[in-house]
Amino acid sequence: MTESLEKKEGADFEQAFIDEMIVHHEGAVAMAQMVLEKSQRPELVKLANEIIVAQTTEINLMRSWKIEWF
């Protein structure tokens, strides 16, 4: 994941970082949604819901920065 960022600088680095983090967070949200479908453990369900809320918020924030900055 970091390999694609290593040779980038400035705005190219920032935009690539945001792009990679959005994909990373989307993966975490998808995994958390699977927990809600497949697990009955309250601890995992609680964690999954927290991940969905937090990382969806961050995805939206990064998307807005991308629009604003690039």
ROSESE-656256 format. One line per field, with one value per atom (N, C-alpha, C): atom name; residue number from 1; x, y, z; residue in one letter. Coordinates in pm, whole numbers. Each point is the difference from the previous one (the first is absolute). Example, Ala and Ser with C-alpha at 12.3 -4.5 7.8 and 13.67 -1.06 7.14 Angstrom:
atome	[N;CA;C;N;CA;C]
num	[1;1;1;2;2;2]
X	[1319;-89;90;-35;82;-77]
Y	[-569;119;120;105;119;109]
Z	[780;0;0;-72;6;73]
residu	[A;A;A;S;S;S]
END
This chain:
atome	[N;CA;C;N;CA;C;N;CA;C;N;CA;C;N;CA;C;N;CA;C;N;CA;C;N;CA;C;N;CA;C;N;CA;C;N;CA;C;N;CA;C;N;CA;C;N;CA;C;N;CA;C;N;CA;C;N;CA;C;N;CA;C;N;CA;C;N;CA;C;N;CA;C;N;CA;C;N;CA;C;N;CA;C;N;CA;C;N;CA;C;N;CA;C;N;CA;C;N;CA;C;N;CA;C;N;CA;C;N;CA;C;N;CA;C;N;CA;C;N;CA;C;N;CA;C;N;CA;C;N;CA;C;N;CA;C;N;CA;C;N;CA;C;N;CA;C;N;CA;C;N;CA;C;N;CA;C;N;CA;C;N;CA;C;N;CA;C;N;CA;C;N;CA;C;N;CA;C;N;CA;C;N;CA;C;N;CA;C;N;CA;C;N;CA;C;N;CA;C;N;CA;C;N;CA;C;N;CA;C;N;CA;C;N;CA;C;N;CA;C;N;CA;C;N;CA;C;N;CA;C;N;CA;C;N;CA;C;N;CA;C;N;CA;C]
num	[1;1;1;2;2;2;3;3;3;4;4;4;5;5;5;6;6;6;7;7;7;8;8;8;9;9;9;10;10;10;11;11;11;12;12;12;13;13;13;14;14;14;15;15;15;16;16;16;17;17;17;18;18;18;19;19;19;20;20;20;21;21;21;22;22;22;23;23;23;24;24;24;25;25;25;26;26;26;27;27;27;28;28;28;29;29;29;30;30;30;31;31;31;32;32;32;33;33;33;34;34;34;35;35;35;36;36;36;37;37;37;38;38;38;39;39;39;40;40;40;41;41;41;42;42;42;43;43;43;44;44;44;45;45;45;46;46;46;47;47;47;48;48;48;49;49;49;50;50;50;51;51;51;52;52;52;53;53;53;54;54;54;55;55;55;56;56;56;57;57;57;58;58;58;59;59;59;60;60;60;61;61;61;62;62;62;63;63;63;64;64;64;65;65;65;66;66;66;67;67;67;68;68;68;69;69;69;70;70;70]
X	[82;-82;87;106;85;93;21;92;-39;-128;-46;19;23;17;146;92;139;68;-28;70;-77;-110;-82;34;-19;24;-113;-9;-93;-144;-64;-142;-23;95;-15;-5;87;-1;-132;-42;-122;-122;-11;-115;6;118;15;-29;44;-28;-150;-69;-146;-66;42;-58;20;121;30;-76;-11;-70;-149;-58;-142;-22;84;-13;19;99;27;-122;-55;-116;-123;-19;-113;11;121;20;-35;38;-33;-151;-68;-146;-65;48;-57;20;118;25;-90;-17;-86;-145;-44;-137;-17;104;-5;-14;67;-13;-146;-66;-141;-88;38;-77;31;123;45;35;7;43;-112;-4;-95;71;132;74;-24;-55;-31;123;114;122;38;-11;33;-104;-126;-106;19;33;25;119;108;119;-32;-71;-35;-82;-99;-80;86;92;89;91;50;84;-80;-121;-84;-23;-35;-28;127;107;123;62;10;71;-85;-131;-85;12;4;20;133;106;131;3;-67;-9;-64;-110;-70;87;75;91;109;62;107;-53;-119;-60;-24;-45;-23;133;104;132;49;-19;44;-67;-129;-74;52;18;43;144;89;143;48;-66;54;-103]
Y	[-119;119;126;0;120;12;-110;2;104;14;95;145;21;136;43;-95;29;100;-2;88;128;19;119;108;123;117;101;89;112;-41;71;-24;-139;-51;-136;-101;18;-88;13;122;22;-62;18;-56;-153;-56;-146;-56;70;-42;-5;105;4;-114;-18;-107;-137;-26;-129;-18;106;-9;-22;60;-23;-148;-57;-142;-86;34;-74;4;118;15;-71;7;-70;-151;-52;-141;-32;88;-21;4;91;10;-127;-48;-122;-120;-10;-108;11;122;22;-36;30;-36;-152;-71;-146;-52;67;-39;9;109;17;-111;-52;-107;-138;-19;-136;-28;103;-23;34;-77;26;54;9;48;149;38;142;90;-51;82;30;-101;22;87;-19;83;146;23;137;61;-75;49;28;-91;18;127;23;122;125;-6;115;25;-108;13;62;-48;51;150;42;143;83;-39;80;6;-113;0;55;-11;65;152;48;143;46;-78;35;-8;-98;-9;125;42;121;123;9;113;2;-115;-5;28;-47;31;150;64;145;75;-45;62;-17;-118;-27;96;20;93;143;38;136;28;-93;23;-36;-96;-49;12]
Z	[0;0;0;76;7;-120;-71;-114;-104;-26;-102;45;128;52;9;5;33;-92;-127;-94;-30;66;-24;102;-40;87;-18;95;-10;-24;-91;-28;-58;-78;-54;114;100;117;76;24;78;-67;-131;-70;-1;-21;1;139;104;138;24;-38;18;-78;-125;-81;65;47;63;131;78;128;-20;-102;-28;-31;-85;-34;126;80;124;93;19;88;-57;-132;-60;26;-4;30;144;91;142;21;-66;12;-54;-114;-58;94;59;95;122;49;117;-31;-120;-39;-3;-39;3;143;93;141;42;-39;37;-57;-116;-62;57;49;30;145;83;138;98;106;108;125;-6;117;20;114;22;-11;43;-6;-145;-86;-141;-69;33;-58;40;126;48;-74;-9;-71;-146;-65;-141;-21;86;-11;19;93;23;-120;-60;-119;-114;-20;-109;16;120;24;-18;68;-1;-139;-66;-127;-114;9;-98;13;122;23;-60;22;-54;-152;-58;-147;-55;58;-46;15;109;22;-107;-24;-101;-140;-31;-131;-16;108;-8;-16;70;-18;-143;-56;-137;-98;18;-87;21;125;31;-43;21;-22;-140;-65;-126;-111]
residu	[M;M;M;T;T;T;E;E;E;S;S;S;L;L;L;E;E;E;K;K;K;K;K;K;E;E;E;G;G;G;A;A;A;D;D;D;F;F;F;E;E;E;Q;Q;Q;A;A;A;F;F;F;I;I;I;D;D;D;E;E;E;M;M;M;I;I;I;V;V;V;H;H;H;H;H;H;E;E;E;G;G;G;A;A;A;V;V;V;A;A;A;M;M;M;A;A;A;Q;Q;Q;M;M;M;V;V;V;L;L;L;E;E;E;K;K;K;S;S;S;Q;Q;Q;R;R;R;P;P;P;E;E;E;L;L;L;V;V;V;K;K;K;L;L;L;A;A;A;N;N;N;E;E;E;I;I;I;I;I;I;V;V;V;A;A;A;Q;Q;Q;T;T;T;T;T;T;E;E;E;I;I;I;N;N;N;L;L;L;M;M;M;R;R;R;S;S;S;W;W;W;K;K;K;I;I;I;E;E;E;W;W;W;F;F;F]
END
